[in-house]
Amino acid sequence: MLRSAVRSLPRLAAPVLATALALAAAPPAAATERQTLTPVCAIALPIAHPGCAAGRTYAGAELPDPANYLTELRGPDRWSTAALVAEAGFPQADVAVLVSGDDDHLVDALSAGPLARTLAAPLLLAAADRVPAATAEFLTRHAVSAVLVVGGPSSLDAGTEDRLRALGVRSVGRVAGDDRYATSRAVAALLPPAPHAWVAAGSDAHRVDALAASGPAAGLGQPVLLVPGDGDVGATAEALRASGATSASVVGGPGAVSEAVLSQFSGATRVAGADRFGTAAAAALEGVRRGLPAGDVVIAPGGDDHLVDALAASPLGRPTLLLVDTPASYDVIEAWWSLNGSTRTTAVGPVRLSG
């Protein structure tokens, strides 16, 4: 573990790296236990969820014994990587959430991770006018019976529903709003009431902050709502009140979400770092403060060209750190392990922590 990091950054603290290497040196023992996922379905859910109707529980990600190892989920493309994440985290899925995997429409899906986890469902990717082979293969192999599409027809076109039905999906629904902000509110409305929520900028330039929030928010069963960086956010503030939230974590610095916007939310506190990597770590730490295990993290690519991999991993519901091949990025990972130790690390997409 981290041999590539050692080559790139020989100045990293040896004790921290030695600890990380020791934790991942041996393959994990055969895991016989998995998480238990229990779907929670809102009355207004636009699909028929067989698990909710039958009171079913599902097997989730493996619970390793001992819980010290590295998993790398990396496919040849974004569609395959998302399918690998789905297989690892939701091996018994009979429901899925489908979002756009196109960079131009990524923002429409930023709030979908918590909803997917609430439904015990993976987050799969499609293109605007097709269902990629890796996504189709997961749906058919698992005989997925219901798919909830998130986003309007500019993200996933009107033919998406027909293509899903041709793959054997019996129940198809869509949740969307007039714009990205309304879509995030519509998604939040399908989550069960939660006392806390996460707020992030919906601008393309700052979408990485919402991705950093999505993992911990999903693990805690809390919504992620998008807002403009500056201006009136009355509709979103009202949506938070309707969701039962009495406090909010606003992820991102003042350049992403202004002080004027933050002040419009009751009980809001800012969660931010000096850059996107520090902000992701701050959001992860906020998730830990609210109950998530600190040593059980996802590390996802933090570059703009691979943010979709962080999106696909968000339903795993774990603190999420971002990594690129720069000293500042590795320093954040090192600091996290130094502070919190490591019990399990899942690297998603082109992130490489083993040689």
C-alpha positions in Angstrom: 0.0 0.0 0.0 1.2 3.5 -0.9 4.3 2.3 -2.7 3.5 4.6 -5.6 3.0 7.4 -3.0 6.4 6.5 -1.5 8.1 6.8 -4.9 6.4 10.2 -5.6 6.8 11.6 -2.1 9.9 10.1 -0.3 9.6 12.9 2.3 6.3 11.5 3.8 6.5 10.5 7.4 8.0 7.0 7.6 6.0 5.9 10.7 2.6 6.7 9.1 3.6 5.0 5.9 4.9 2.0 7.7 1.7 1.6 9.6 -0.4 1.9 6.4 1.9 -0.7 4.7 1.5 -3.1 7.6 -2.2 -2.8 7.6 -2.5 -3.8 3.9 0.5 -6.1 3.6 -1.4 -9.3 4.0 -4.5 -10.3 2.1 -7.6 -10.1 4.2 -9.0 -13.2 5.8 -12.0 -14.7 4.0 -14.9 -12.5 5.0 -18.0 -14.4 5.9 -20.1 -11.5 7.1 -21.6 -8.5 5.3 -23.3 -5.4 6.2 -27.1 -5.6 6.4 -28.9 -3.0 4.4 -32.6 -2.2 5.2 -34.3 -0.1 2.6 -36.5 2.8 3.8 -39.0 3.8 1.2 -40.9 7.1 1.2 -44.6 7.0 0.5 -44.1 9.1 -2.7 -41.4 6.8 -4.1 -42.0 6.7 -7.9 -41.0 3.0 -8.2 -42.2 -0.2 -6.7 -39.4 -1.4 -4.4 -39.8 -5.1 -3.7 -37.7 -5.0 -0.6 -40.0 -2.4 1.0 -43.1 -4.3 0.1 -41.7 -7.5 1.6 -39.8 -6.1 4.5 -36.6 -7.5 3.1 -33.0 -6.9 4.1 -30.1 -7.1 1.7 -26.4 -8.1 2.1 -24.1 -5.1 1.6 -20.3 -4.7 1.6 -18.1 -7.3 3.2 -17.2 -6.9 6.9 -13.6 -8.1 6.9 -12.1 -10.1 9.7 -9.6 -8.7 10.6 -10.7 -5.4 9.2 -7.4 -4.2 7.9 -7.0 -4.3 4.2 -7.1 -2.4 0.9 -9.6 -2.8 -1.8 -9.2 -1.3 -5.2 -12.2 -0.9 -7.5 -11.0 0.1 -10.9 -12.6 -0.7 -14.2 -11.5 0.1 -17.7 -13.9 3.1 -17.8 -16.3 5.0 -15.6 -19.2 2.7 -16.4 -17.3 -0.4 -15.4 -15.9 1.2 -12.3 -19.4 2.1 -11.1 -20.5 -1.5 -11.8 -17.6 -2.8 -9.7 -18.5 -0.5 -6.8 -22.1 -1.7 -7.1 -21.0 -5.3 -7.0 -18.8 -4.7 -3.9 -21.4 -2.7 -2.0 -24.7 -4.0 -3.1 -24.3 -7.7 -4.2 -28.0 -8.5 -3.6 -29.5 -5.4 -5.3 -32.9 -5.7 -6.9 -33.3 -1.9 -7.2 -30.8 0.6 -8.6 -30.5 4.4 -9.0 -29.4 5.5 -12.4 -27.7 8.8 -13.1 -25.8 10.5 -15.9 -22.1 9.6 -16.1 -21.4 12.4 -18.5 -19.2 15.1 -17.1 -21.4 17.8 -18.5 -24.4 16.5 -16.5 -22.6 15.3 -13.4 -24.1 18.0 -11.3 -27.6 16.7 -11.8 -26.6 13.5 -9.9 -24.7 15.0 -6.9 -27.6 14.5 -4.4 -28.3 10.9 -5.5 -25.9 9.0 -3.2 -27.8 9.3 0.0 -31.1 8.3 -1.7 -29.4 5.2 -3.2 -28.1 4.0 0.1 -31.5 4.6 1.7 -33.0 2.3 -0.9 -30.2 -0.3 -0.4 -29.5 0.3 -4.1 -26.3 1.0 -6.0 -25.7 4.1 -8.1 -25.1 3.1 -11.8 -24.2 5.3 -14.7 -25.7 5.8 -18.1 -25.1 8.1 -21.1 -27.7 10.5 -22.2 -28.8 8.3 -25.1 -27.6 4.8 -24.1 -27.2 2.3 -21.3 -23.5 1.2 -21.4 -22.7 -2.5 -21.4 -21.3 -2.6 -17.9 -24.5 -1.0 -16.5 -26.8 -3.3 -18.6 -24.8 -6.4 -17.5 -25.3 -5.5 -13.8 -29.0 -4.9 -14.2 -29.6 -8.2 -16.1 -27.3 -10.4 -14.0 -29.0 -9.2 -10.8 -32.4 -9.2 -12.3 -33.0 -5.7 -11.1 -36.7 -5.1 -11.1 -36.9 -1.4 -10.4 -34.7 1.6 -11.4 -35.1 5.2 -10.2 -33.7 7.6 -12.8 -32.4 10.9 -11.3 -32.2 13.9 -13.5 -34.2 15.4 -16.4 -34.2 14.5 -20.1 -31.1 16.7 -20.8 -29.2 14.3 -18.5 -30.8 11.0 -19.5 -33.2 11.3 -22.4 -36.8 10.3 -22.6 -35.8 6.9 -24.2 -34.0 5.9 -21.1 -37.1 4.3 -19.5 -37.7 2.2 -22.6 -34.1 1.0 -22.7 -34.4 -0.1 -19.1 -37.6 -2.0 -19.7 -36.0 -3.7 -22.6 -33.4 -5.0 -20.1 -36.2 -6.6 -18.0 -36.7 -3.8 -15.5 -40.4 -3.8 -14.6 -40.7 -0.6 -12.6 -39.0 2.6 -13.8 -39.5 6.0 -12.3 -37.8 9.4 -12.6 -37.1 12.2 -10.1 -36.2 15.6 -11.5 -36.8 19.3 -11.1 -36.7 22.3 -13.4 -33.0 22.8 -12.7 -30.2 21.2 -10.7 -31.3 22.9 -7.5 -34.9 21.8 -7.8 -33.7 18.3 -8.7 -31.7 18.1 -5.4 -34.7 19.2 -3.5 -36.9 16.6 -5.2 -34.3 13.9 -4.3 -34.2 15.1 -0.7 -38.0 14.8 -0.5 -37.7 11.1 -1.1 -35.4 10.6 1.9 -36.8 9.8 5.4 -36.7 12.8 7.8 -33.3 13.6 9.2 -32.2 16.1 11.8 -29.2 17.2 9.8 -28.5 18.0 6.2 -25.5 18.9 4.0 -25.5 21.9 1.6 -23.0 22.5 -1.2 -22.6 24.7 -4.2 -24.3 23.5 -7.4 -22.0 25.4 -9.8 -19.9 23.2 -12.1 -16.7 24.8 -10.7 -17.5 23.6 -7.2 -19.2 20.3 -7.7 -16.3 18.5 -6.0 -17.5 19.8 -2.7 -20.9 18.1 -3.0 -19.1 14.9 -4.0 -17.0 15.1 -0.8 -20.2 15.5 1.2 -22.1 12.7 -0.5 -20.3 9.8 1.1 -20.7 10.8 4.7 -24.2 12.1 4.1 -25.2 8.7 2.6 -23.7 6.9 5.6 -25.7 9.0 8.0 -28.9 8.9 5.9 -28.9 12.7 5.4 -29.7 14.7 2.3 -27.3 16.8 0.2 -28.9 19.9 -1.3 -27.4 22.2 -3.9 -27.5 25.9 -3.8 -26.2 28.8 -6.0 -23.1 30.3 -4.6 -24.7 33.6 -4.0 -28.3 34.7 -4.0 -31.7 33.7 -2.5 -32.0 30.1 -1.4 -35.4 30.3 0.2 -36.7 27.2 -1.6 -33.8 25.1 -0.4 -34.1 26.5 3.2 -37.7 25.5 3.2 -36.9 22.1 1.8 -34.5 21.6 4.7 -37.2 22.6 7.2 -39.6 20.2 5.5 -37.1 17.4 5.8 -36.9 17.8 9.6 -33.4 19.2 9.5 -32.6 21.7 12.3 -28.9 22.0 11.4 -26.7 21.9 8.2 -23.1 21.5 7.2 -22.3 23.9 4.4 -19.4 22.3 2.5 -17.0 24.6 0.8 -15.4 27.9 1.4 -16.9 31.4 0.9 -15.8 31.3 -2.8 -18.2 28.4 -3.3 -21.0 29.3 -0.9 -21.1 32.9 0.3 -21.6 34.0 3.8 -24.9 35.6 2.7 -26.1 32.2 1.5 -24.9 30.4 4.7 -26.8 32.9 6.9 -30.1 31.9 5.3 -29.9 28.4 6.8 -30.8 27.8 10.4 -28.1 26.1 12.5 -25.6 26.1 9.6 -21.9 25.7 10.0 -19.2 25.9 7.4 -17.1 22.8 6.6 -14.1 23.7 4.5 -10.3 23.4 4.0 -7.7 25.3 2.1 -8.4 23.4 -1.1 -10.6 20.6 -2.4 -8.5 18.0 -0.7 -8.7 19.8 2.7 -12.4 20.4 2.2 -13.0 16.7 1.5 -11.1 15.8 4.7 -13.1 18.4 6.6 -16.3 16.8 5.3 -15.1 13.4 6.2 -14.1 14.5 9.7 -17.6 16.0 10.1 -19.1 12.7 9.1 -16.9 11.0 11.8 -18.0 13.6 14.4 -21.6 12.6 13.6 -21.0 8.9 14.0 -19.1 7.3 11.1 -16.1 5.2 11.8 -12.9 7.2 11.1 -10.7 4.3 9.9 -13.1 3.1 7.2 -12.6 5.4 4.2 -13.0 5.7 0.5 -10.3 7.4 -1.5 -11.5 8.7 -4.8 -9.8 10.7 -7.6 -9.9 14.4 -7.0 -9.2 15.6 -10.5 -12.0 17.1 -12.6 -11.8 14.4 -15.2 -12.5 11.6 -12.8 -15.0 13.1 -10.3 -17.7 10.7 -11.5 -15.9 7.8 -9.7 -16.4 9.6 -6.4 -20.1 9.9 -7.3 -20.4 6.2 -7.9 -18.8 5.4 -4.5 -21.0 7.7 -2.5 -23.7 5.1 -1.7 -21.0 3.1 0.1 -21.7 5.7 2.9 -18.2 6.2 4.1 -16.0 9.2 4.7 -14.4 10.1 1.4 -10.9 11.6 0.7 -9.7 12.9 -2.6 -6.4 12.1 -4.2 -4.3 13.3 -7.1 -0.6 12.9 -7.7 0.5 16.0 -5.9 2.3 16.5 -2.5 -0.6 18.5 -1.0 -3.0 15.7 -1.9 -0.9 12.9 -0.4 -0.3 15.1 2.7 -4.0 15.1 3.4 -4.2 11.3 3.2 -1.1 11.0 5.5 -2.6 13.4 8.0 -5.9 11.5 8.1 -4.2 8.1 8.8 -1.9 9.7 11.3 -4.9 11.1 13.2 -7.4 8.3 12.7 -5.5 5.1 11.9 -6.8 2.7 9.2 -9.2 -0.2 9.4 -10.3 -0.4 5.7 -9.5 1.6 2.7 -11.3 1.4 -0.6 -9.6 3.1 -3.6 -12.0 3.9 -6.5 -11.2 4.6 -10.1 -7.6 5.5 -11.2 -6.4 6.0 -7.6 -3.6 3.6 -7.0 -2.4 2.9 -3.5 -0.5 -0.3 -4.3 2.5 -0.7 -6.6 
